[in-house]
Every structure is written in C-alpha cells, then in structure tokens.
Amino acid sequence: MTITCDKCGATYQIDPEKIKTDTIRFACKTCSDFVIVNKNDLIDKSENSELTSFLETQETETVAPVSKETKTKGVGIRTKMFALLIILIVAFAGQAYYLIMQLNIMTDRFGLQGTNIIKEMAEQEIMNTADSVASQVSLYLESHPDLTKENFMTDGHFRNIAIQPVGKKGYTALYEKGKEGKFRTWVHKNPRITAPSLDDMSKLKGPLGASFPGFWKVLTGVNGTIPSKGYYRWQEKDQSFKDKYMACVNVKGTGFYIASTTYIDEFTLPMQSLENKSKEIAKTQSINIAIIISIISIVVAIIVFIFGNRLTSNIKYLSEVTDRISLGDLDALIETRSSDELAVLTESISRLQQSVRLSIKRLRG
C-alpha cells in the first residue's frame, strides 16, 4: 500500500506483513518528519521489495493505541468545580451561622436590656410611691397635731394614707427609729407586727428566717433624710425565694419613715414573657435558616454535579476525536454535543479535520 508523508508528499510502499504492531512510526527520508501508519488501514499490496528493505532498516517506534479515557496530568475540571463548590458552601454556611449567632445575641441582649430598663422603671416607681405616701402622711400629721403614734392604727383615714398598694401585692408601711435605737412599726397591713404588740422589729429575725438579713439591711439603712433602697430575698410559704425591692424615705419634719416594697417580678414578668417568645422565634428562624441553607446547598451540588459531568464528558469526547485525527483517522465523525463555547471548539476541530484532509488530498494528487 502507498503511504504519503503529510509534510513533504514523499510516498512509500509498505507491506502490512512486516508490521508486527497495530501502529508504527518512522522518519521520512526526505523531510525527516515522522509518518504514523495504522496496520488496519493497510491493504496487502507489496509491490516494492526496496521499500520492504527500507522498513526493515528503519528504527520504528510503537505508538500506543488511543485510550478511551484520556487522563489529565493535574487536577481535573470536575474536581476543581467540586472544590470550589465546597468552598462556597462552607463560606455560605459560615455566613449563615454568623447571622444566626447575631440573631440570638441580639435577642438575648434585647431581653436583658429590656428587663434592666423595666427594673429601673419599677425601682423608680416604688421610690416615687414611698415619696408620695411620705408627703401625704406629713400633711396629715401637720393638720392633726393631736394625733399620737399610739393611735395611728385606730385612725382609719390615717391608716389608709399610710398603707397604700405598691404594684399588685406590695404595700407601704410606717415605722420609726426610736431614740434607744430600736425600730418599731406603727402602721402595717399586719397589725400583729405593729407597736405596742411588737416593740422591736429585730425580733422578726426568727419568723423571717433567711429573708431577715436583706430585709433588715434596707429597713435600717435610712439615715435622717437620706433614703434607703435595695433588693432582698423573700422566702415564700413553699420555701421558694423571690426578689423584693424596698425603698424607705423619711416623713418630712418627723422621725417616722415610709417603707414601700413589692415583688419585682410583678414588673418584669411581662418583659420576661416577651423575651421567652423572642427566643422561641429566634430558635425557629435559626432552624428555618439552617433548613434553607441545606436545601440550597443540595440543589447547587446537584446542578454542579450534572454540569461538571456534562462538561468533562464533552471535553473527553473532543480529546478522543482529536487523538484519532492526529493518528490519521481523518474520516472520524465529530458530533456537536453542546451549544456553548465547546460547540465553537467542536466546529474548529471539524474545520481542522477538513483542512488536513484537503491538504493530504492535494499532496497525493
């Protein structure tokens, strides 16, 4: 069979029986370019013994058949795409996690600050009540100079002035610090702890138990016209403890004091309820965000997987076709499998194939 060098057009006669492998390559005597010969394309037409002798003296090199799967030298496109996808998902998840954490922090901060504001307002309200009652008591005593402290509890109008509600469960009371240093209550919701029934309030240490130290510290903290205020733990009948706040102020021009006290949670419970609801909403939204992120990540991963497979499949196909053309298969059918830039590359390879085919045809002619 006649073989033509693609570069210079020199022709050679090759005997297929002399070829022991599927493909050989030899250097052209005229231009020194390599000529590749496929045994399957040869037809048994040994016409020139001189050519046979030429082939026997040539240093031939076996060309391995084209592999069906072209191996890349480095990291493949598919691997790079998935690596990029993982980076994007991690970044997206990190951003979402940051937003969730900020949402929870803002919720906690809102609840804490809201509770603190409510507490400050409640403290001020309790103090204002003490000041108001003290002013009313002072005016009543000025207008009733004959009223003695022993008759405070029997004077219904005065008692109603001295005992006023604070919040839902709290109340005010009137007490004094005697010259001998003893503290006595003269008007109280509970008559049993008023003087002369109880001539020294320090005797409440036993009945009040664990509640007494904090209560006593605030009650005795008054110093003339300087008010006393603060929190103390009050033990309930079920042995539980609840925070109370008390403000004690002087009745102007007298040695008497008004104590105003109530449970602080009467003011903070609505805010705490709102805080709990906010936390529940934040938790629900965090779960929803996590679910949405997961769904988006899965959808994006599927899209990238499908796109990556199609892209690498098309590239491998074009690589295999190009290899076939490079080994002389100029009649290989080239299919256009996409409508993007790879389609342009496919058309370019097809034009190259046609150009090579025409060039060889002209040389042979």
C-alpha positions in Angstrom: 0.0 0.0 0.0 1.2 3.5 -0.8 1.8 5.8 2.2 2.3 9.5 1.7 4.2 11.8 4.1 1.9 14.6 5.1 4.6 17.2 5.3 6.6 16.7 2.0 4.4 14.4 0.0 7.0 11.6 -0.3 5.5 8.2 -1.0 6.4 4.8 0.3 5.2 1.3 -0.3 4.5 -0.7 2.9 4.0 -4.4 3.3 1.5 -5.0 6.1 3.1 -8.3 6.9 6.2 -6.5 8.0 4.3 -4.6 10.7 4.1 -6.5 13.9 2.2 -3.9 16.0 -1.0 -2.1 15.4 0.7 1.2 14.8 4.3 2.2 13.7 6.1 5.5 13.3 9.1 6.1 11.0 11.1 9.1 9.9 10.6 10.3 6.3 13.9 10.2 4.3 13.0 13.4 2.5 11.9 15.8 5.4 12.8 13.7 8.5 9.2 14.2 9.7 7.5 11.3 11.4 5.0 9.3 9.5 2.4 7.3 11.5 1.0 4.1 10.0 -2.1 2.1 11.2 -1.9 -1.6 10.3 -5.7 -1.8 10.0 -5.7 0.8 7.2 -3.1 -1.1 5.1 -4.0 -3.3 2.2 -1.8 -6.1 1.2 -0.1 -4.6 -1.9 3.6 -5.4 -1.5 4.9 -4.1 -4.8 8.3 -2.8 -3.9 10.9 -5.0 -2.3 13.1 -1.9 -2.0 10.5 -0.3 0.3 10.3 -3.5 2.4 14.1 -3.4 2.8 13.7 0.3 3.8 11.2 -0.5 6.5 13.4 -3.3 7.9 16.3 -0.9 8.3 14.2 1.9 9.9 14.1 2.4 13.6 10.4 2.2 14.2 8.7 3.2 17.4 5.5 1.6 18.6 2.6 4.0 19.1 0.2 3.0 21.9 -3.4 2.9 20.8 -5.5 5.8 21.8 -7.0 5.3 25.2 -10.8 5.5 25.6 -10.3 7.6 28.7 -7.9 10.5 28.5 -6.1 11.0 31.8 -5.3 14.5 33.0 -1.9 15.4 34.3 -3.1 17.5 37.1 -6.4 18.2 39.0 -9.4 17.7 36.7 -12.1 20.3 36.0 -14.7 18.3 37.8 -12.5 18.1 41.0 -11.8 21.9 40.8 -15.5 22.6 40.4 -16.4 20.5 43.4 -13.6 22.0 45.4 -15.0 25.5 44.5 -18.5 24.3 45.4 -17.3 23.1 48.8 -15.6 26.4 49.5 -18.7 28.3 48.5 -21.0 26.1 50.6 -18.6 26.4 53.6 -18.5 30.2 53.2 -22.2 30.4 52.8 -22.8 28.2 55.8 -20.3 30.2 57.8 -22.1 33.4 56.9 -25.5 31.9 57.8 -24.1 30.6 61.1 -22.8 34.1 61.9 -26.2 35.6 61.1 -27.9 33.1 63.4 -25.5 33.8 66.2 -26.0 37.5 65.8 -29.8 37.0 65.8 -29.5 35.0 69.1 -27.2 37.6 70.6 -29.5 40.4 69.6 -32.5 38.6 71.1 -30.6 37.9 74.4 -29.4 41.5 74.5 -32.8 42.8 73.8 -34.3 40.7 76.6 -31.5 41.6 79.1 -31.6 45.3 78.3 -35.4 45.3 78.3 -35.5 43.6 81.7 -33.0 46.0 83.1 -35.0 49.0 81.8 -38.2 47.6 83.3 -36.3 47.0 86.6 -35.1 50.6 86.7 -38.6 51.9 86.0 -40.0 49.6 88.7 -37.4 50.8 91.2 -38.2 54.4 90.5 -42.0 53.7 90.7 -41.5 52.1 94.2 -39.4 55.1 95.3 -42.0 57.5 94.0 -44.8 55.7 95.9 -42.7 56.0 99.1 -42.2 59.7 98.5 -45.8 60.3 97.7 -47.1 58.5 100.8 -44.5 60.3 103.0 -45.7 63.6 101.7 -49.4 62.7 102.4 -48.5 61.5 105.9 -46.6 64.7 106.6 -49.5 66.8 105.5 -52.0 64.8 107.6 -49.8 65.0 110.7 -49.4 68.7 110.3 -53.2 69.1 110.1 -53.8 66.8 113.0 -51.2 67.8 115.7 -53.1 65.9 118.4 -52.8 62.5 116.7 -50.3 60.4 118.6 -48.4 57.4 117.2 -50.2 55.1 119.5 -53.5 56.0 117.7 -52.1 55.7 114.2 -53.7 52.3 113.6 -57.1 53.3 115.1 -57.4 56.4 112.9 -58.9 54.8 109.8 -58.2 57.7 107.5 -54.6 58.0 108.5 -54.2 54.2 108.2 -55.5 54.3 104.6 -53.0 57.1 103.9 -50.0 55.2 105.4 -50.9 51.8 103.9 -51.2 52.1 100.1 -50.8 49.4 97.4 -47.5 49.0 95.6 -47.8 47.0 92.4 -50.2 44.0 92.7 -49.1 42.5 96.0 -46.9 45.2 97.6 -47.8 47.9 100.1 -46.4 50.7 102.2 -45.9 50.8 106.0 -44.9 53.4 108.5 -42.2 52.8 111.1 -39.7 54.8 113.3 -36.3 54.6 114.7 -36.6 55.2 118.4 -34.1 57.2 120.5 -32.8 54.0 122.0 -32.1 52.6 118.5 -35.0 50.3 118.3 -37.1 50.1 115.1 -40.8 49.9 115.6 -43.6 49.7 113.1 -46.7 51.8 113.8 -48.8 51.3 110.7 -48.7 48.0 108.8 -51.0 45.7 106.9 -50.4 43.1 109.6 -51.4 44.5 113.0 -49.5 41.8 114.8 -46.1 43.3 114.0 -47.0 46.9 114.9 -46.2 48.5 118.3 -47.0 48.1 121.0 -47.6 44.5 120.1 -44.1 44.3 118.7 -41.8 46.9 120.3 -38.6 45.9 118.4 -38.6 44.8 114.8 -35.3 43.0 115.3 -37.4 40.2 116.9 -38.6 39.3 113.4 -35.3 37.6 112.8 -36.7 34.3 113.9 -40.0 34.4 112.0 -38.5 35.8 108.8 -35.6 33.3 108.8 -33.4 33.6 105.7 -35.4 36.7 104.5 -34.4 38.8 107.5 -30.8 39.8 106.8 -31.6 41.5 103.4 -34.8 43.0 104.7 -33.2 44.4 107.8 -30.3 45.9 105.9 -32.6 48.0 103.7 -35.0 48.9 106.5 -32.3 50.2 108.9 -30.3 51.8 106.1 -32.1 55.1 106.4 -30.1 58.0 107.9 -32.1 61.1 108.6 -33.4 62.4 105.3 -31.2 60.1 103.2 -33.4 57.3 101.8 -32.5 53.6 101.8 -33.3 51.2 98.9 -32.3 47.8 97.7 -33.3 44.2 96.9 -33.7 41.4 99.4 -34.8 37.7 99.1 -38.2 36.9 100.5 -39.0 33.3 101.4 -42.4 32.2 100.3 -44.7 29.6 102.1 -43.5 26.9 99.7 -39.9 27.7 100.8 -39.0 29.2 97.5 -37.4 32.7 97.3 -38.5 35.7 95.3 -36.8 39.1 94.8 -38.4 42.1 96.5 -37.4 45.7 96.2 -37.9 48.2 99.1 -37.4 52.0 99.3 -37.5 53.7 102.7 -37.9 57.5 102.9 -38.2 60.0 105.8 -41.5 61.7 106.6 -40.5 65.3 106.5 -40.2 67.0 109.9 -40.7 63.8 111.8 -38.8 60.7 113.0 -41.0 58.4 111.0 -40.2 56.6 107.8 -42.3 55.1 105.0 -41.3 51.7 103.6 -42.5 50.9 100.1 -42.0 47.3 98.9 -43.2 44.7 96.4 -42.1 41.8 94.3 -40.0 43.0 91.4 -41.2 40.3 89.1 -44.6 42.0 89.0 -43.0 44.5 86.7 -40.5 42.2 84.9 -42.7 39.2 84.2 -44.3 40.7 81.1 -40.9 41.5 79.7 -39.5 38.1 80.6 -42.5 36.6 78.8 -41.8 38.7 75.7 -38.1 37.7 76.0 -39.0 34.0 76.0 -41.2 34.5 73.0 -38.4 36.3 71.2 -36.0 33.4 71.9 -38.6 30.9 70.6 -39.0 32.9 67.4 -35.2 33.3 67.1 -34.8 29.5 67.6 -37.5 28.7 65.0 -35.9 31.1 62.5 -32.5 29.6 63.1 -33.8 26.2 62.3 -35.6 27.5 59.2 -32.4 29.2 58.0 -30.4 26.0 58.5 -33.0 24.0 56.5 -33.0 26.6 53.7 -29.2 26.6 53.6 -29.2 22.8 53.4 -31.7 22.7 50.6 -29.8 25.4 48.6 -26.5 23.5 49.1 -28.0 20.2 47.9 -29.6 21.9 44.9 -26.4 23.7 44.0 -24.4 20.5 44.5 -26.7 18.6 42.1 -26.5 21.3 39.5 -22.7 21.5 39.7 -22.5 17.7 39.6 -24.7 17.4 36.4 -22.9 20.4 34.8 -19.5 19.1 35.7 -20.2 15.6 34.3 -21.6 17.1 31.0 -18.6 19.4 30.7 -15.9 16.8 31.4 -17.7 14.3 29.2 -17.7 16.7 26.2 -14.1 17.6 26.8 -13.1 13.9 26.9 -15.0 13.3 23.7 -13.3 16.1 21.9 -9.9 15.0 23.2 -10.5 11.4 21.9 -11.6 12.7 18.5 -8.6 14.9 18.3 -6.3 12.0 19.1 -7.9 9.9 16.4 -7.4 12.7 13.9 -3.7 13.0 15.0 -3.3 9.3 14.2 -4.6 9.7 10.7 -8.3 8.9 11.2 -9.5 11.9 9.0 -12.9 10.4 8.5 -13.8 10.4 12.2 -17.3 11.8 12.8 -17.3 14.8 15.1 -20.6 15.4 16.9 -21.7 18.7 18.4 -22.9 17.9 21.8 -23.5 21.3 23.3 -24.4 24.8 22.3 -21.8 26.8 24.3 -18.1 27.5 23.8 -17.4 23.8 23.4 -19.6 23.9 20.3 -17.3 26.5 18.8 -14.3 24.3 19.7 -16.0 21.3 18.0 -16.5 23.3 14.8 -12.9 24.4 14.9 -11.7 20.8 15.2 -14.0 19.8 12.4 -12.6 22.6 10.2 -9.1 21.5 11.1 -10.0 17.9 10.1 -11.3 19.1 6.7 -8.3 21.2 6.2 -5.9 18.4 6.9 -7.9 16.0 4.7 -7.8 18.5 1.7 -4.1 19.1 2.2 -3.3 15.4 2.0 -5.6 15.0 -1.0 -3.7 17.8 -2.8 -0.4 16.3 -1.9 -1.4 12.9 -3.2 -2.8 14.4 -6.3 
